[in-house]
Amino acid sequence: MFMCNMGDLEKIQIRLGISTYEVFVYGAKCWNISESKMEHDFGEYIKDGKFPFYVKSAIELILSDNEDFLSNKYDTSLWI
């Protein structure tokens, strides 16, 4: 089972040059989460640092795609 943490999020941010918010947007789009729900969850994340399931899933997806991630060829067209 994949357990994501702040270090995983930081790897993505540095390698892809994106913000935490953009990872939330990407995860929400992958799971068809409404913008209002995503905005609420992002606010909760700011307060308590916990990721909702769809952000964990997005982090797992990005990091499990090691070849594309490491070569910086990851498709960021869904970010915003």
Phi and psi in degrees as a GROMACS rama.xvg file:
@    title "Ramachandran Plot"
@    xaxis  label "Phi"
@    yaxis  label "Psi"
@TYPE xy
-83.6591  131.11  PHE-2
-120.629  113.316  MET-3
-90.1602  155.858  CYS-4
-144.123  179.881  ASN-5
-59.7118  -33.9839  MET-6
-62.319  -38.7418  GLY-7
-65.1001  -42.398  ASP-8
-63.3725  -41.659  LEU-9
-63.5799  -39.3073  GLU-10
-57.1564  -45.087  LYS-11
-65.5203  -45.3013  ILE-12
-59.9301  -46.0467  GLN-13
-68.9845  -48.1704  ILE-14
-67.3877  -41.3313  ARG-15
-97.7441  -8.74685  LEU-16
66.3597  41.7747  GLY-17
-123.678  165.035  ILE-18
-94.0861  167.692  SER-19
-58.5304  -42.6053  THR-20
-57.3898  -41.5881  TYR-21
-65.5821  -33.0849  GLU-22
-66.8908  -39.564  VAL-23
-60.8206  -46.3428  PHE-24
-59.7173  -46.1619  VAL-25
-60.3191  -48.815  TYR-26
-60.5557  -42.309  GLY-27
-63.1375  -40.8795  ALA-28
-66.8711  -39.0352  LYS-29
-62.6791  -33.6406  CYS-30
-104.487  8.64935  TRP-31
54.4394  43.8851  ASN-32
-86.8348  136.289  ILE-33
-64.7911  154.774  SER-34
-61.7145  -40.1342  GLU-35
-64.8791  -39.6309  SER-36
-65.584  -42.8433  LYS-37
-62.6974  -43.3482  MET-38
-61.5176  -43.0926  GLU-39
-61.1061  -48.1008  HIS-40
-63.7437  -35.719  ASP-41
-65.5206  -41.0319  PHE-42
-60.2446  -41.1121  GLY-43
-65.3645  -39.7486  GLU-44
-60.1975  -41.9752  TYR-45
-60.2652  -37.1105  ILE-46
-75.133  -46.0952  LYS-47
-117.949  -7.60127  ASP-48
75.8283  11.3244  GLY-49
-96.8766  137.841  LYS-50
-88.7014  137.485  PHE-51
-72.3429  164.438  PRO-52
-55.3441  -38.3405  PHE-53
-73.1329  -26.2315  TYR-54
-75.5847  -41.174  VAL-55
-58.2556  -42.5337  LYS-56
-63.1602  -42.5755  SER-57
-63.7992  -42.9199  ALA-58
-62.0365  -45.1898  ILE-59
-60.595  -45.1916  GLU-60
-59.9811  -46.8952  LEU-61
-64.6189  -47.0647  ILE-62
-73.5049  -26.5594  LEU-63
-77.1346  -18.3929  SER-64
-90.4314  58.3685  ASP-65
-54.6973  -43.4703  ASN-66
-61.5617  -50.5379  GLU-67
-67.9819  -38.0151  ASP-68
-63.3189  -48.6091  PHE-69
-69.1439  -28.7576  LEU-70
-88.2305  0.585094  SER-71
62.5766  31.7831  ASN-72
-105.238  14.5165  LYS-73
-64.9428  136.734  TYR-74
-74.1497  109.109  ASP-75
-99.7239  17.2049  THR-76
-66.1376  -18.9021  SER-77
-90.7964  -3.71241  LEU-78
-56.4729  -53.8581  TRP-79
